[in-house]
Amino acid sequence: MFLCALFICLGVWQWRRGGVRQEEWSRFARGTDALVALGDHGLDQLPLFQHVSVSGTLDGAHQFLLDNRTHRGTAGYEVLTPLRRAAGRTLLVDRGWVPFSGSRRTLPDIALANVAVLTLTGRAARLPSAGLAAGRAAPNPADPWPKVTSYPSAAELAAALGAPLEARVVLLDPEAPHGYVRDWQPPGISPLRNFSYAIQWWCFAALALVLWAVMSRKSRSA
């Protein structure tokens, strides 16, 4: 009976995880509806995946290349560019995906001409996270710009940039200027996988219950 109870609990846990992930995917699909002007507010003051407009100046001299990012099975990078806002605020704009050049010594050309103050639109999102710590690599302070990094934290990016950064980033809208491939997808695995795991655990629970009943009957008849 212990195994049966354990399997039931694991199923409930997976079902709840699926529910949380389903809510995230639904928010991503909606973009939390209306476009909100960020103004002087921070991204963390808005719901995750909120569709926002934000004004500032793109800093093309200090960009990051997020390594280990693929698009339709092709290796490449995502381009993170600081947006210098009013009142000293800085956030990172994910300008999209660029393909791997074929050599680590030759980085893709993501040069950005001096751009005046402009207004961009996109979604408020988290930085990508790695499933394993081994997949993470903070930007090397000794490397030239743009700096290659893999699943960094906002604090690590801020340290490399030498300026405070918001924890969230803006996923640049596909129709917005100054971007690359932007086929944004909801984060993480499909909620259906969590739901299927839950059903599997409950099937194991039912099987454990049947086995317990059979073994108990044999014990009584012996």
Contacts in CASP RR format, 6 or more apart in sequence:
PFRMAT RR
TARGET T0000
AUTHOR 0000-0000-0000
METHOD contacts of the structure
MODEL  1
MFLCALFICLGVWQWRRGGVRQEEWSRFARGTDALVALGDHGLDQLPLFQ
HVSVSGTLDGAHQFLLDNRTHRGTAGYEVLTPLRRAAGRTLLVDRGWVPF
SGSRRTLPDIALANVAVLTLTGRAARLPSAGLAAGRAAPNPADPWPKVTS
YPSAAELAAALGAPLEARVVLLDPEAPHGYVRDWQPPGISPLRNFSYAIQ
WWCFAALALVLWAVMSRKSRSA
1 209 0 8 1.000
1 212 0 8 1.000
3 204 0 8 1.000
3 205 0 8 1.000
3 208 0 8 1.000
4 205 0 8 1.000
4 208 0 8 1.000
4 209 0 8 1.000
4 212 0 8 1.000
5 205 0 8 1.000
7 201 0 8 1.000
7 202 0 8 1.000
7 204 0 8 1.000
7 205 0 8 1.000
7 208 0 8 1.000
8 201 0 8 1.000
8 202 0 8 1.000
8 205 0 8 1.000
10 201 0 8 1.000
11 197 0 8 1.000
11 198 0 8 1.000
11 199 0 8 1.000
11 201 0 8 1.000
11 202 0 8 1.000
11 205 0 8 1.000
12 198 0 8 1.000
13 198 0 8 1.000
14 194 0 8 1.000
14 195 0 8 1.000
14 197 0 8 1.000
14 198 0 8 1.000
14 201 0 8 1.000
15 194 0 8 1.000
15 195 0 8 1.000
15 198 0 8 1.000
17 194 0 8 1.000
18 191 0 8 1.000
18 194 0 8 1.000
18 195 0 8 1.000
18 198 0 8 1.000
19 191 0 8 1.000
19 194 0 8 1.000
21 188 0 8 1.000
21 189 0 8 1.000
21 190 0 8 1.000
21 191 0 8 1.000
21 194 0 8 1.000
22 191 0 8 1.000
24 48 0 8 1.000
24 49 0 8 1.000
24 186 0 8 1.000
24 187 0 8 1.000
25 186 0 8 1.000
25 190 0 8 1.000
25 191 0 8 1.000
27 47 0 8 1.000
27 48 0 8 1.000
27 49 0 8 1.000
28 49 0 8 1.000
28 123 0 8 1.000
28 186 0 8 1.000
28 187 0 8 1.000
29 186 0 8 1.000
30 49 0 8 1.000
31 49 0 8 1.000
31 50 0 8 1.000
31 51 0 8 1.000
31 123 0 8 1.000
32 46 0 8 1.000
32 47 0 8 1.000
32 49 0 8 1.000
32 50 0 8 1.000
32 51 0 8 1.000
33 51 0 8 1.000
34 51 0 8 1.000
35 51 0 8 1.000
35 52 0 8 1.000
35 53 0 8 1.000
35 121 0 8 1.000
36 46 0 8 1.000
36 50 0 8 1.000
36 51 0 8 1.000
36 52 0 8 1.000
36 53 0 8 1.000
37 52 0 8 1.000
37 53 0 8 1.000
37 54 0 8 1.000
38 46 0 8 1.000
38 52 0 8 1.000
38 53 0 8 1.000
38 54 0 8 1.000
38 55 0 8 1.000
39 54 0 8 1.000
39 55 0 8 1.000
40 86 0 8 1.000
40 87 0 8 1.000
40 89 0 8 1.000
42 89 0 8 1.000
42 91 0 8 1.000
42 166 0 8 1.000
43 52 0 8 1.000
43 91 0 8 1.000
43 124 0 8 1.000
43 166 0 8 1.000
43 167 0 8 1.000
43 168 0 8 1.000
43 169 0 8 1.000
43 170 0 8 1.000
44 166 0 8 1.000
44 167 0 8 1.000
44 168 0 8 1.000
46 52 0 8 1.000
46 124 0 8 1.000
47 124 0 8 1.000
48 124 0 8 1.000
48 125 0 8 1.000
48 126 0 8 1.000
48 168 0 8 1.000
49 123 0 8 1.000
49 124 0 8 1.000
49 125 0 8 1.000
50 123 0 8 1.000
50 124 0 8 1.000
51 121 0 8 1.000
51 122 0 8 1.000
51 123 0 8 1.000
52 121 0 8 1.000
52 122 0 8 1.000
52 123 0 8 1.000
52 124 0 8 1.000
52 170 0 8 1.000
53 119 0 8 1.000
53 120 0 8 1.000
53 121 0 8 1.000
53 122 0 8 1.000
54 83 0 8 1.000
54 85 0 8 1.000
54 91 0 8 1.000
54 119 0 8 1.000
54 120 0 8 1.000
54 121 0 8 1.000
54 170 0 8 1.000
55 85 0 8 1.000
55 86 0 8 1.000
55 117 0 8 1.000
55 118 0 8 1.000
55 119 0 8 1.000
55 120 0 8 1.000
56 83 0 8 1.000
56 84 0 8 1.000
56 85 0 8 1.000
56 86 0 8 1.000
56 117 0 8 1.000
56 118 0 8 1.000
56 119 0 8 1.000
57 83 0 8 1.000
57 84 0 8 1.000
57 115 0 8 1.000
57 116 0 8 1.000
57 117 0 8 1.000
57 118 0 8 1.000
58 81 0 8 1.000
58 82 0 8 1.000
58 83 0 8 1.000
58 84 0 8 1.000
58 93 0 8 1.000
58 112 0 8 1.000
58 115 0 8 1.000
58 118 0 8 1.000
58 178 0 8 1.000
59 81 0 8 1.000
59 82 0 8 1.000
59 83 0 8 1.000
59 84 0 8 1.000
59 90 0 8 1.000
60 81 0 8 1.000
60 82 0 8 1.000
60 111 0 8 1.000
60 112 0 8 1.000
61 145 0 8 1.000
62 82 0 8 1.000
62 145 0 8 1.000
62 146 0 8 1.000
62 161 0 8 1.000
63 79 0 8 1.000
63 80 0 8 1.000
63 81 0 8 1.000
63 82 0 8 1.000
63 110 0 8 1.000
63 112 0 8 1.000
63 145 0 8 1.000
63 146 0 8 1.000
63 147 0 8 1.000
64 79 0 8 1.000
64 80 0 8 1.000
64 81 0 8 1.000
64 92 0 8 1.000
64 139 0 8 1.000
64 146 0 8 1.000
64 147 0 8 1.000
64 148 0 8 1.000
64 149 0 8 1.000
64 152 0 8 1.000
64 157 0 8 1.000
64 160 0 8 1.000
65 77 0 8 1.000
65 78 0 8 1.000
65 79 0 8 1.000
65 80 0 8 1.000
65 98 0 8 1.000
65 107 0 8 1.000
65 108 0 8 1.000
65 110 0 8 1.000
65 146 0 8 1.000
65 147 0 8 1.000
65 148 0 8 1.000
65 149 0 8 1.000
66 77 0 8 1.000
66 78 0 8 1.000
66 79 0 8 1.000
66 80 0 8 1.000
66 94 0 8 1.000
66 128 0 8 1.000
66 149 0 8 1.000
66 150 0 8 1.000
66 151 0 8 1.000
66 152 0 8 1.000
67 76 0 8 1.000
67 77 0 8 1.000
67 137 0 8 1.000
67 148 0 8 1.000
67 149 0 8 1.000
67 150 0 8 1.000
68 75 0 8 1.000
68 135 0 8 1.000
68 150 0 8 1.000
68 151 0 8 1.000
69 75 0 8 1.000
69 76 0 8 1.000
69 77 0 8 1.000
69 78 0 8 1.000
69 97 0 8 1.000
69 128 0 8 1.000
70 76 0 8 1.000
71 97 0 8 1.000
71 99 0 8 1.000
71 181 0 8 1.000
71 183 0 8 1.000
74 99 0 8 1.000
74 100 0 8 1.000
75 99 0 8 1.000
75 100 0 8 1.000
76 97 0 8 1.000
76 98 0 8 1.000
76 99 0 8 1.000
76 100 0 8 1.000
76 108 0 8 1.000
77 97 0 8 1.000
77 98 0 8 1.000
77 100 0 8 1.000
77 108 0 8 1.000
77 148 0 8 1.000
78 94 0 8 1.000
78 95 0 8 1.000
78 96 0 8 1.000
78 97 0 8 1.000
78 98 0 8 1.000
78 128 0 8 1.000
79 94 0 8 1.000
79 95 0 8 1.000
79 96 0 8 1.000
79 97 0 8 1.000
79 98 0 8 1.000
79 110 0 8 1.000
79 146 0 8 1.000
79 179 0 8 1.000
79 180 0 8 1.000
80 92 0 8 1.000
80 93 0 8 1.000
80 94 0 8 1.000
80 95 0 8 1.000
80 157 0 8 1.000
80 169 0 8 1.000
81 92 0 8 1.000
81 93 0 8 1.000
81 95 0 8 1.000
81 110 0 8 1.000
81 112 0 8 1.000
81 178 0 8 1.000
82 90 0 8 1.000
82 91 0 8 1.000
82 92 0 8 1.000
82 93 0 8 1.000
82 161 0 8 1.000
82 163 0 8 1.000
82 165 0 8 1.000
83 90 0 8 1.000
83 91 0 8 1.000
83 92 0 8 1.000
83 93 0 8 1.000
83 120 0 8 1.000
83 170 0 8 1.000
84 90 0 8 1.000
85 91 0 8 1.000
89 166 0 8 1.000
90 161 0 8 1.000
90 163 0 8 1.000
90 164 0 8 1.000
90 165 0 8 1.000
90 166 0 8 1.000
91 165 0 8 1.000
91 166 0 8 1.000
91 168 0 8 1.000
91 169 0 8 1.000
91 170 0 8 1.000
92 157 0 8 1.000
92 165 0 8 1.000
92 166 0 8 1.000
92 169 0 8 1.000
92 170 0 8 1.000
93 120 0 8 1.000
93 169 0 8 1.000
93 170 0 8 1.000
93 172 0 8 1.000
94 125 0 8 1.000
94 169 0 8 1.000
94 170 0 8 1.000
94 171 0 8 1.000
94 172 0 8 1.000
95 110 0 8 1.000
95 172 0 8 1.000
95 178 0 8 1.000
95 179 0 8 1.000
95 180 0 8 1.000
95 182 0 8 1.000
96 171 0 8 1.000
96 172 0 8 1.000
96 179 0 8 1.000
96 180 0 8 1.000
96 181 0 8 1.000
96 182 0 8 1.000
97 180 0 8 1.000
97 181 0 8 1.000
97 182 0 8 1.000
97 183 0 8 1.000
98 108 0 8 1.000
98 110 0 8 1.000
98 180 0 8 1.000
98 181 0 8 1.000
99 108 0 8 1.000
100 108 0 8 1.000
101 107 0 8 1.000
101 108 0 8 1.000
107 146 0 8 1.000
107 148 0 8 1.000
110 146 0 8 1.000
110 180 0 8 1.000
112 178 0 8 1.000
115 178 0 8 1.000
118 177 0 8 1.000
120 170 0 8 1.000
120 172 0 8 1.000
120 173 0 8 1.000
120 176 0 8 1.000
120 177 0 8 1.000
120 178 0 8 1.000
121 172 0 8 1.000
121 173 0 8 1.000
121 176 0 8 1.000
122 170 0 8 1.000
122 171 0 8 1.000
122 172 0 8 1.000
122 173 0 8 1.000
122 176 0 8 1.000
123 170 0 8 1.000
123 171 0 8 1.000
123 173 0 8 1.000
123 184 0 8 1.000
124 168 0 8 1.000
124 169 0 8 1.000
124 170 0 8 1.000
125 168 0 8 1.000
125 169 0 8 1.000
125 170 0 8 1.000
125 171 0 8 1.000
125 187 0 8 1.000
126 167 0 8 1.000
126 168 0 8 1.000
126 169 0 8 1.000
126 187 0 8 1.000
127 151 0 8 1.000
127 152 0 8 1.000
127 153 0 8 1.000
127 154 0 8 1.000
127 167 0 8 1.000
127 168 0 8 1.000
127 169 0 8 1.000
128 151 0 8 1.000
128 187 0 8 1.000
129 151 0 8 1.000
130 136 0 8 1.000
130 150 0 8 1.000
130 151 0 8 1.000
135 150 0 8 1.000
135 151 0 8 1.000
136 150 0 8 1.000
136 151 0 8 1.000
136 152 0 8 1.000
137 148 0 8 1.000
137 149 0 8 1.000
137 150 0 8 1.000
137 151 0 8 1.000
137 152 0 8 1.000
138 149 0 8 1.000
138 152 0 8 1.000
138 153 0 8 1.000
138 156 0 8 1.000
138 159 0 8 1.000
138 160 0 8 1.000
139 147 0 8 1.000
139 148 0 8 1.000
139 149 0 8 1.000
139 152 0 8 1.000
139 156 0 8 1.000
139 157 0 8 1.000
139 160 0 8 1.000
140 147 0 8 1.000
141 159 0 8 1.000
141 160 0 8 1.000
147 160 0 8 1.000
149 156 0 8 1.000
149 157 0 8 1.000
149 160 0 8 1.000
154 165 0 8 1.000
154 166 0 8 1.000
154 167 0 8 1.000
154 168 0 8 1.000
157 165 0 8 1.000
158 164 0 8 1.000
158 165 0 8 1.000
171 182 0 8 1.000
171 184 0 8 1.000
172 178 0 8 1.000
172 179 0 8 1.000
172 182 0 8 1.000
173 182 0 8 1.000
174 182 0 8 1.000
174 183 0 8 1.000
174 184 0 8 1.000
END
